């Protein structure tokens, strides 16, 4: 059933894109060749009547994705942070995509809570409000815990949302694989890996036990961070489809008038948002990857409260060191070192010229450092970097997708609070501290101790492992099996399948 469903879903997607005018915008963003544009036009136009009409007040792509449903809305949000994939203009347009849908009924939410937690809602909560926020995956209710009268936030997944997402993700994978087949140039951007990244993000959001775990770990990591709060998880009132946390009372960080009226220092808040994010990413390797204005509040005492832990980023020790060295090199304007780090990490193919790459990076960095504080932009830097790295054959680094996109979002939050913030002045002490603690003699000693501990665990087995490796090296190579040939009818079938795949793709673009 999956094949026919993918066919129909992609036809409906293509028809909706055509009907809303999004098809041309998407093809322009992809720099699609003329042949593909003509084919998409010829095949898409007759089926346009099958597409959803959408909200005509929205821009074309935003209108199409909103009409197609939750998975497309979420995918559009992620693409809005990938100007290297969709282009600057479309990425900017997608940033206005609102992750809002009509709420589902209160009685359905109460039934879900009771079924998931195995008790009547009134036994657990003395009050349970109508939805206070409704997004593409879940909605939130304010409730009062019966045991102690404490205000809590209860997050409840939408009915049958798991099946809806899986249905669309299957179609996304199919479309990505055919795009890679038809457009070899697209493989540098690794469309299938982008879909895999999207699937991993969504999977974490569809199991609220994982989000609860992320919230608890984030709270543990950041408990010593001054001026920052993470609401505590109530594990007894949480499950796969329900999550309960302490209610974070505060002013939404986008409400600048209310922040000013409360007497909070917006410049201080802006610097703290940025420095906290960098500290979490570099110090912990675990960071909130959805730090937009809707997920941040300012408490009465001036603390920043983080909400919604469905999308969290993780980067390993080695990648953190590479990223810190790149940032540090830009801060110091040591473009030669930035280039060398890219080569050492394998981000740029070894057959390219490191000195030429350093000169290209200087062309990226110098104009930014020559700008005034309110013109210095991490988003602009990343945009220029995408252009340079494409020229030098650097592939998309999927492990840095969340980090890069979150830096752009956090920069936007900081600038909304303080338009004159100099992000490099804020970042410098954070990065310098990380460099001192993780790239100096003390860090080398820690690495050697860790290596010794690993070797000590395998010590008794090392002679046997070495002997086995030497035996494998000395063994004669295994002859390759004879290649089989296909009968002519098989090639006919393969050709028909490829033709059908191309047809489906054109409907989905």
C-alpha positions as CSV (number, residue, x, y, z in Angstrom):
1,X,0.0,0.0,0.0
2,X,2.9,2.4,0.6
3,X,3.8,2.7,-3.1
4,X,0.2,3.8,-4.2
5,X,0.0,6.1,-1.3
6,X,3.3,7.8,-2.1
7,X,2.1,8.2,-5.7
8,X,-1.2,9.8,-4.6
9,X,0.4,12.0,-1.9
10,X,3.0,13.3,-4.4
11,X,0.4,14.0,-7.0
12,X,-1.6,15.9,-4.4
13,X,1.5,17.8,-3.4
14,X,2.4,18.7,-6.9
15,X,-1.2,19.8,-7.6
16,X,-1.3,22.0,-4.5
17,X,2.1,23.6,-5.4
18,X,0.7,24.3,-8.9
19,X,-2.6,25.6,-7.8
20,X,-1.1,28.0,-5.1
21,X,1.7,29.3,-7.4
22,X,4.4,27.6,-5.3
23,X,5.7,25.4,-8.1
24,X,7.5,28.2,-9.9
25,X,8.9,29.6,-6.6
26,X,10.3,26.2,-5.7
27,X,11.8,25.5,-9.1
28,X,13.4,29.0,-9.1
29,X,14.9,28.3,-5.6
30,X,16.3,25.0,-6.9
31,X,17.7,26.6,-10.0
32,X,15.9,23.8,-11.9
33,X,16.9,23.4,-15.6
34,X,14.5,24.4,-18.3
35,X,13.6,20.8,-19.2
36,X,12.5,20.1,-15.6
37,X,10.5,23.4,-15.5
38,X,8.7,22.6,-18.8
39,X,8.0,19.0,-17.7
40,X,6.7,20.1,-14.3
41,X,4.5,22.7,-16.0
42,X,3.1,20.2,-18.6
43,X,2.4,17.5,-16.1
44,X,1.4,19.7,-13.1
45,X,-1.1,21.9,-14.9
46,X,-3.8,19.2,-15.7
47,X,-3.8,18.0,-12.1
48,X,-4.0,21.5,-10.5
49,X,-7.7,21.0,-9.7
50,X,-6.7,18.1,-7.3
51,X,-4.7,20.5,-5.2
52,X,-5.7,22.3,-2.0
53,X,-6.5,26.0,-2.4
54,X,-5.0,27.2,0.9
55,X,-5.1,30.6,2.5
56,X,-4.8,33.1,-0.4
57,X,-3.5,35.8,2.0
58,X,-0.2,33.9,2.5
59,X,2.9,33.8,0.2
60,X,2.7,30.9,-2.3
61,X,5.0,28.4,-0.7
62,X,3.8,29.1,2.8
63,X,0.2,28.8,1.5
64,X,0.9,25.4,-0.1
65,X,2.7,23.9,2.9
66,X,0.1,25.1,5.4
67,X,-2.6,23.6,3.2
68,X,-0.8,20.2,2.9
69,X,-0.7,19.7,6.7
70,X,1.5,19.2,9.8
71,X,4.5,17.4,8.2
72,X,4.8,19.9,5.4
73,X,4.5,22.8,7.9
74,X,7.3,21.3,10.0
75,X,9.4,20.6,7.0
76,X,8.9,24.2,5.8
77,X,10.1,25.5,9.1
78,X,13.3,23.5,9.0
79,X,13.9,24.5,5.3
80,X,13.5,28.1,6.4
81,X,16.8,27.7,8.2
82,X,18.6,26.2,5.2
83,X,19.3,29.0,2.7
84,X,22.0,26.7,1.2
85,X,19.2,24.3,0.1
86,X,16.3,26.7,-0.8
87,X,18.0,30.0,-1.4
88,X,18.0,33.2,0.6
89,X,14.7,34.6,-0.7
90,X,12.6,31.4,-0.1
91,X,14.3,30.8,3.3
92,X,13.2,34.3,4.4
93,X,9.7,33.7,3.1
94,X,9.4,30.5,5.0
95,X,10.4,32.2,8.2
96,X,7.0,33.7,8.4
97,X,5.4,30.2,8.4
98,X,3.4,30.0,11.5
99,X,3.4,26.6,13.3
100,X,-0.2,27.0,14.3
101,X,-3.2,24.9,13.6
102,X,-6.8,25.0,15.0
103,X,-6.8,23.3,18.4
104,X,-8.5,19.9,18.8
105,X,-11.4,19.7,21.3
106,X,-10.8,19.9,25.0
107,X,-12.7,16.6,25.5
108,X,-10.3,14.8,23.1
109,X,-7.3,16.1,25.1
110,X,-8.8,15.1,28.4
111,X,-9.5,11.6,27.0
112,X,-5.9,11.3,25.7
113,X,-4.5,12.3,29.1
114,X,-6.8,9.8,31.0
115,X,-5.9,7.0,28.6
116,X,-2.2,7.7,28.6
117,X,-1.8,8.1,32.4
118,X,-4.4,5.5,33.4
119,X,-6.4,7.8,35.7
120,X,-9.3,10.2,35.5
121,X,-8.2,13.7,34.7
122,X,-10.1,15.2,37.7
123,X,-8.2,12.9,40.0
124,X,-4.8,14.3,38.7
125,X,-5.8,17.9,38.1
126,X,-8.2,20.2,40.0
127,X,-8.4,22.5,36.9
128,X,-7.7,21.8,33.2
129,X,-8.1,24.7,30.8
130,X,-8.9,25.1,27.2
131,X,-5.8,25.0,24.9
132,X,-3.5,28.0,25.5
133,X,-1.3,27.1,22.5
134,X,-1.9,24.8,19.5
135,X,0.9,23.8,17.1
136,X,1.3,21.3,14.3
137,X,2.2,18.3,16.6
138,X,0.7,19.1,20.0
139,X,-1.2,21.6,22.0
140,X,-0.7,22.9,25.6
141,X,-3.2,23.3,28.4
142,X,-2.7,25.1,31.7
143,X,-3.7,23.0,34.6
144,X,-3.6,22.9,38.4
145,X,-2.0,19.8,40.0
146,X,-4.5,18.2,42.4
147,X,-1.7,17.0,44.8
148,X,-0.3,20.4,45.7
149,X,-2.3,23.1,43.8
150,X,0.8,24.0,41.7
151,X,0.2,25.4,38.2
152,X,1.5,23.1,35.4
153,X,1.6,23.0,31.6
154,X,0.2,19.8,30.1
155,X,1.3,19.1,26.5
156,X,-0.9,16.6,24.5
157,X,-0.2,15.1,21.1
158,X,-2.7,15.6,18.4
159,X,-4.9,12.5,17.6
160,X,-3.3,10.2,15.0
161,X,-0.4,12.6,14.4
162,X,2.1,9.8,14.3
163,X,0.4,8.1,11.3
164,X,0.0,11.4,9.5
165,X,3.7,12.2,9.8
166,X,5.0,8.8,8.8
167,X,2.8,8.8,5.7
168,X,4.3,12.1,4.5
169,X,7.9,11.2,5.5
170,X,7.7,8.1,3.3
171,X,6.8,10.3,0.4
172,X,9.6,12.8,1.3
173,X,12.2,10.0,1.1
174,X,10.9,8.9,-2.3
175,X,11.0,12.4,-3.7
176,X,14.6,13.0,-2.3
177,X,15.9,9.8,-3.8
178,X,14.5,10.6,-7.2
179,X,15.8,14.2,-7.0
180,X,19.3,12.8,-6.3
181,X,18.9,10.5,-9.3
182,X,17.8,13.2,-11.7
183,X,20.1,16.0,-10.5
184,X,23.6,14.8,-9.6
185,X,24.4,18.4,-8.6
186,X,21.9,18.1,-5.7
187,X,23.9,15.3,-4.1
188,X,26.3,17.8,-2.5
189,X,23.3,19.1,-0.5
190,X,22.4,15.5,0.4
191,X,18.6,15.7,0.1
192,X,18.1,12.2,1.6
193,X,20.2,13.1,4.7
194,X,18.1,16.3,5.1
195,X,15.0,14.1,5.2
196,X,16.7,11.7,7.6
197,X,17.5,14.7,9.8
198,X,13.9,15.9,9.5
199,X,12.6,12.5,10.5
200,X,14.9,12.3,13.5
201,X,13.7,15.7,14.7
202,X,10.1,14.8,14.3
203,X,10.5,11.4,15.9
204,X,11.8,13.2,19.0
205,X,8.7,15.4,19.0
206,X,6.2,12.6,18.6
207,X,7.3,10.7,21.7
208,X,6.9,13.1,24.7
209,X,8.9,10.7,26.9
210,X,11.9,11.7,24.8
211,X,11.1,15.4,25.2
212,X,10.7,14.9,28.9
213,X,14.1,13.3,29.1
214,X,15.6,16.1,27.1
215,X,14.0,18.7,29.4
216,X,15.4,16.9,32.5
217,X,18.9,16.6,31.0
218,X,18.8,20.3,29.9
219,X,17.7,21.4,33.4
220,X,20.6,19.3,35.0
221,X,23.2,20.8,32.6
222,X,22.1,24.4,33.1
223,X,21.2,24.4,36.8
224,X,24.2,26.6,37.5
225,X,23.5,29.1,34.7
226,X,22.6,32.5,36.3
227,X,19.5,34.1,35.0
228,X,18.1,30.9,33.2
229,X,15.3,28.6,34.1
230,X,14.1,25.2,32.7
231,X,10.7,24.1,34.1
232,X,10.8,20.8,36.0
233,X,9.2,17.7,34.5
234,X,6.6,15.8,36.5
235,X,7.4,12.3,35.6
236,X,4.4,10.8,37.3
237,X,2.1,12.8,35.1
238,X,4.0,12.3,31.8
239,X,4.0,9.5,29.2
240,X,4.4,8.9,25.4
241,X,1.5,11.2,24.4
242,X,1.4,13.5,27.5
243,X,4.0,15.7,29.2
244,X,3.5,17.7,32.3
245,X,6.0,20.5,33.5
246,X,5.9,23.3,35.9
247,X,4.2,26.4,34.5
248,X,6.7,29.0,33.4
249,X,5.1,32.3,34.3
250,X,6.6,35.3,32.4
251,X,6.5,37.8,29.6
252,X,6.9,36.4,26.1
253,X,10.3,37.6,24.9
254,X,8.8,39.2,21.8
255,X,6.6,41.5,23.8
256,X,9.1,44.4,24.0
257,X,6.6,46.9,25.4
258,X,5.8,44.6,28.3
259,X,9.4,43.9,29.0
260,X,10.2,47.6,29.0
261,X,7.2,48.3,31.3
262,X,8.4,45.6,33.7
263,X,11.8,47.4,33.9
264,X,13.9,44.7,32.4
265,X,17.2,45.6,30.6
266,X,16.8,44.5,27.0
267,X,20.5,44.8,26.2
268,X,21.3,42.5,29.1
269,X,18.7,40.0,28.0
270,X,19.9,40.0,24.4
271,X,23.5,39.3,25.4
272,X,22.4,36.6,27.8
273,X,20.3,34.8,25.2
274,X,23.3,34.6,22.9
275,X,25.9,33.7,25.5
276,X,23.7,31.0,27.0
277,X,23.2,29.4,23.6
278,X,26.9,29.4,22.9
279,X,27.7,28.1,26.4
280,X,25.2,25.2,26.0
281,X,26.5,24.3,22.6
282,X,30.3,24.4,23.4
283,X,30.3,23.5,27.1
284,X,27.6,20.8,27.1
285,X,27.3,19.8,23.5
286,X,23.5,19.7,24.2
287,X,21.5,22.8,23.3
288,X,17.9,24.0,22.8
289,X,17.6,23.9,19.0
290,X,14.3,25.8,18.7
291,X,15.0,29.0,20.6
292,X,12.6,31.3,18.8
293,X,10.6,34.0,20.5
294,X,7.6,31.8,21.1
295,X,9.7,29.4,23.3
296,X,11.3,32.0,25.5
297,X,9.8,34.1,28.4
298,X,11.2,36.6,30.8
299,X,10.3,35.9,34.5
300,X,9.4,38.6,37.0
301,X,13.0,38.4,38.4
302,X,14.5,38.9,35.0
303,X,15.4,35.2,34.4
304,X,15.0,33.8,30.9
305,X,12.6,30.8,30.9
306,X,13.0,28.2,28.1
307,X,10.0,26.2,26.9
308,X,9.4,23.4,24.4
309,X,12.2,20.8,24.3
310,X,11.1,18.7,21.4
311,X,14.0,19.8,19.2
312,X,17.4,19.6,21.0
313,X,20.8,19.6,19.4
314,X,23.8,17.4,20.2
315,X,27.3,17.7,19.0
316,X,30.2,15.5,20.0
317,X,33.5,16.6,21.6
318,X,35.5,16.6,18.3
319,X,32.9,18.6,16.4
320,X,32.6,21.2,19.2
321,X,36.4,21.7,19.1
322,X,36.3,22.1,15.3
323,X,33.4,24.6,15.6
324,X,35.0,26.6,18.4
325,X,38.3,26.8,16.4
326,X,36.3,28.1,13.3
327,X,34.5,30.7,15.4
328,X,37.7,31.7,17.2
329,X,39.5,32.0,13.9
330,X,36.9,34.4,12.6
331,X,36.9,36.4,15.8
332,X,40.7,36.8,15.6
333,X,40.5,37.2,11.8
334,X,42.9,34.3,11.4
335,X,41.4,33.1,8.1
336,X,44.4,30.8,7.4
337,X,43.7,28.8,10.6
338,X,40.0,28.7,9.8
339,X,40.9,27.2,6.4
340,X,43.3,24.7,8.0
341,X,40.6,23.5,10.4
342,X,38.2,22.8,7.6
343,X,40.8,20.7,5.9
344,X,41.9,18.9,9.1
345,X,38.3,18.0,9.8
346,X,37.8,16.7,6.3
347,X,35.1,19.3,5.6
348,X,36.8,20.3,2.4
349,X,38.3,17.7,0.0
350,X,42.1,17.3,0.5
351,X,42.9,17.9,-3.2
352,X,41.8,21.6,-2.9
353,X,44.2,24.4,-2.2
354,X,44.2,25.5,1.4
355,X,45.7,28.9,0.7
356,X,43.1,29.7,-1.9
357,X,40.4,28.6,0.5
358,X,41.9,30.9,3.1
359,X,41.7,33.8,0.7
360,X,38.1,33.0,-0.1
361,X,37.3,33.0,3.6
362,X,39.0,36.4,4.1
363,X,36.7,37.7,1.4
364,X,33.8,36.4,3.5
365,X,35.0,37.7,6.9
366,X,36.6,41.1,6.2
367,X,33.4,42.9,5.0
368,X,31.6,41.7,8.0
369,X,34.2,42.9,10.5
370,X,34.3,46.2,8.7
371,X,30.7,46.7,9.3
372,X,29.1,48.6,12.2
373,X,27.7,46.6,15.1
374,X,24.1,46.5,13.9
375,X,25.3,45.2,10.5
376,X,27.3,42.3,11.8
377,X,25.2,39.2,11.1
378,X,25.8,35.5,11.8
379,X,23.1,34.8,9.2
380,X,25.1,36.8,6.7
381,X,28.3,35.1,7.6
382,X,26.7,31.6,7.2
383,X,25.2,32.7,3.9
384,X,28.6,33.7,2.5
385,X,30.1,30.6,3.9
386,X,27.6,28.4,2.0
387,X,28.7,30.1,-1.3
388,X,32.4,29.6,-0.6
389,X,32.1,26.0,0.6
390,X,30.0,25.1,-2.4
391,X,32.8,26.4,-4.7
392,X,35.4,24.3,-2.9
393,X,33.3,21.1,-2.9
394,X,32.3,21.0,0.8
395,X,29.3,18.8,1.4
396,X,26.5,19.7,3.8
397,X,27.5,18.7,7.3
398,X,24.3,17.1,8.7
399,X,25.7,17.2,12.3
400,X,25.9,21.0,12.1
401,X,22.5,21.6,10.6
402,X,20.8,22.2,13.9
403,X,23.7,24.3,15.3
404,X,23.8,26.5,12.2
405,X,20.1,27.1,12.0
406,X,19.8,27.8,15.8
407,X,22.6,30.3,15.7
408,X,20.6,32.2,13.0
409,X,17.4,32.0,15.1
410,X,19.1,33.1,18.3
411,X,20.8,36.0,16.6
412,X,17.3,37.1,15.5
413,X,16.0,36.9,19.0
414,X,19.0,38.9,20.4
415,X,18.7,41.6,17.7
416,X,15.0,42.0,18.4
417,X,15.9,42.9,22.0
418,X,19.0,45.0,21.1
419,X,19.4,46.0,17.4
420,X,22.9,47.3,18.2
421,X,24.2,44.1,19.7
422,X,27.7,43.1,18.5
423,X,27.5,39.3,18.4
424,X,31.3,38.9,18.2
425,X,31.8,40.9,21.3
426,X,29.4,38.6,23.1
427,X,30.7,35.4,21.6
428,X,34.4,36.2,22.2
429,X,34.7,35.4,26.0
430,X,32.6,32.2,25.6
431,X,34.7,30.9,22.7
432,X,38.0,31.9,24.3
433,X,37.1,30.2,27.6
434,X,36.2,27.0,25.7
435,X,39.5,27.2,23.7
436,X,41.5,27.6,26.9
437,X,39.8,24.7,28.6
438,X,39.6,22.3,25.7
439,X,42.5,22.9,23.4
440,X,45.4,23.6,25.8
441,X,47.8,21.4,27.8
442,X,45.1,20.5,30.4
443,X,42.8,19.2,27.6
444,X,45.6,17.2,26.1
445,X,46.2,15.6,29.5
446,X,42.5,14.7,29.8
447,X,42.5,13.2,26.3
448,X,45.5,11.0,27.2
449,X,43.9,9.9,30.4
450,X,40.7,9.0,28.6
451,X,42.7,7.1,26.0
452,X,44.6,5.2,28.7
453,X,41.3,4.2,30.4
454,X,39.9,2.9,27.1
455,X,43.0,0.9,26.4
456,X,43.1,-0.5,29.9
457,X,39.6,-1.9,29.4
458,X,40.7,-3.8,26.3
459,X,44.3,-4.5,27.6
460,X,43.9,-8.3,28.1
461,X,42.4,-8.6,24.6
462,X,44.9,-6.4,22.7
463,X,47.3,-9.3,21.8
464,X,44.5,-11.4,20.4
465,X,43.0,-8.4,18.5
466,X,46.4,-7.6,17.0
467,X,46.9,-11.2,15.9
468,X,43.5,-11.4,14.3
469,X,44.1,-8.2,12.4
470,X,47.5,-9.5,11.1
471,X,45.9,-12.8,10.0
472,X,43.2,-10.9,8.1
473,X,45.9,-8.8,6.4
474,X,47.9,-11.8,5.3
475,X,44.9,-13.8,4.0
476,X,44.5,-14.0,0.2
477,X,41.7,-11.8,-1.2
478,X,38.3,-13.3,-1.6
479,X,37.4,-13.6,-5.3
480,X,34.5,-11.5,-6.4
481,X,31.3,-13.4,-7.2
482,X,30.4,-13.6,-10.9
483,X,28.2,-10.9,-12.1
484,X,24.7,-12.0,-13.0
485,X,22.9,-10.8,-16.1
486,X,19.2,-9.9,-16.3
487,X,16.8,-11.1,-18.9
488,X,15.6,-8.5,-21.4
489,X,12.1,-8.4,-19.7
490,X,13.8,-7.3,-16.4
491,X,15.3,-4.3,-18.2
492,X,11.9,-3.4,-19.6
493,X,10.4,-3.5,-16.1
494,X,13.2,-1.4,-14.7
495,X,12.7,1.2,-17.4
496,X,9.0,1.3,-16.7
497,X,9.7,1.7,-13.0
498,X,12.1,4.6,-13.7
499,X,9.6,6.3,-15.9
500,X,6.9,6.1,-13.2
501,X,9.4,7.4,-10.6
502,X,10.2,10.4,-12.8
503,X,6.5,11.1,-13.3
504,X,5.8,11.0,-9.5
505,X,8.7,13.3,-8.9
506,X,7.5,15.9,-11.3
507,X,4.2,15.9,-9.6
508,X,5.9,16.4,-6.2
509,X,8.2,19.3,-7.1
